[in-house]
Amino acid sequence: QVQLVESGGGLVQPGGSLRLSCAVSGYTFGSYFMGWFRQAPGKEREFVAAINRSAGITYYADSVKGRFTISRDNGKNSVYLQMNSLKPEDTAVYYCAARPDYIRNYYYPRAYDYWGQGAQVTVSS
């Protein structure tokens, strides 16, 4: 069974940085298109970033562009989200997600087949 396990969440001050990790098991990691989503209290789950199978193409929401960086290491079966210049508005539960291949609607949660348990990120002074 395909499983995604996230780590690296926590509490950080505004302007600080965090690095989220997502370890994937159960199938060939390199065959999956990966994404990060987040959900804040009272809000819908929203797209954050995505990366293709070969790590040559990345996609970002406008709200995080220039601050967040998605990357992957197929040899370690892991995908990462480096978050810099964090703002209180970034506070949310962050989810790692996977699907077999690229799809035009990569920003839509229903496009993904597998999900991690979520990692809490809190940005507060």
N, C-alpha and C positions, 0 to 999 in steps of 0.2 A: 504494500500500500504506500502511496506517495504521502510523505509527511513533510511539513515545513515547521521549523522551530526557530523562533526569533529570540534575540538577546540584545542587550546594550541600551535599553531604555533607562530612564531615570529623571532626576530633577536637575535643572540647569538654570543659571541666571540669564536674563536677556543679553544677547550678544555673544553668548557662549556657544559651544559646539558639542555634539553627540554623534556617535557612529553606531548605527543599527546593523545587525548581522542577521542573516536568515540562512540556516543550514537545511538543505533539501536531501531527502533520502527516499529510496523505494523505486527509483527509475533513473535513467540517464539524464543527469542535470542539464547537460549541454543541449538537449533537445527541446528545452522549454523556454518560452518567452516569459520574462519575469516583470512583475510590477509591484509598486508600493502604493498603498492607499492609507487614508487616515480618516478618523471619525471623532469629532469633538462632541461633547454633551449638547443635545438638542439640535444637532445638525446631521445631515445625510453624509454617508460615506463618500469621500471625494478622492479623485485621482491625484497622486503626487508625482510619480516618476515611473518610467518603464525602460527596459533594455532588451535588445534582441538577443538571439541565441549565441551569436559570435562576438558580442560585446562591441560591435562596430557602430551601432546606432542607439542613441538615447532620446528619451522624450520627457518633457517636464511640464508641469502645470505652471501657468504664469506667476502664481503666487510664490513659487519657490525657485524659479529660474534665477541663476546666478548665485544662489545660496546653498542649494542642495546638489549633491552629486551621486548618481547611482552608478554602481560598478558590479562586476561579477568575476569570480574566479572558478572556472569550470573544473579545474583540477582539484579544488577543495569543495566542490558542490555547494557554493555559497554565493549569495548576492548581498550587497551592502548599500547602505544609504548614509552618506556623510552629510551632516546637517550643520551648517555654519551660520553665524549671525542670526541666531534663533530669536524669535519674537514671541511674546505671550500668545499671539494668534496661532502659533504652531502647536500649542498644547492640544494633544489628542492621543487616541490609541492608534498606533501605526501597525498596519497589517502587510505582510508579505503575501504575494499571490502568484500563481503560475498557470499557464495555459500551454497547449502544445506548440503553437506557432503564432506568428503575427496576425492580427486582425485589425481592420480599419478602426473599429470601436474599442481600441485598447484602453481608453479612458473610462470605460463603463465597467463597474464591478461584475456584472453578470457575464462578462466575456471570459472570466477566469474560472478554472475548474477546481483549483486547490488553494487553500488559505491557511496561514499560520494562526496561532492563538491570539496574537496581538501583543504589542509592547507599549506600555504607557510612557509618554513623553510629556513632562511638565516643565514649562518655561515660566519662571516666576522669580521675583526679587525677594 
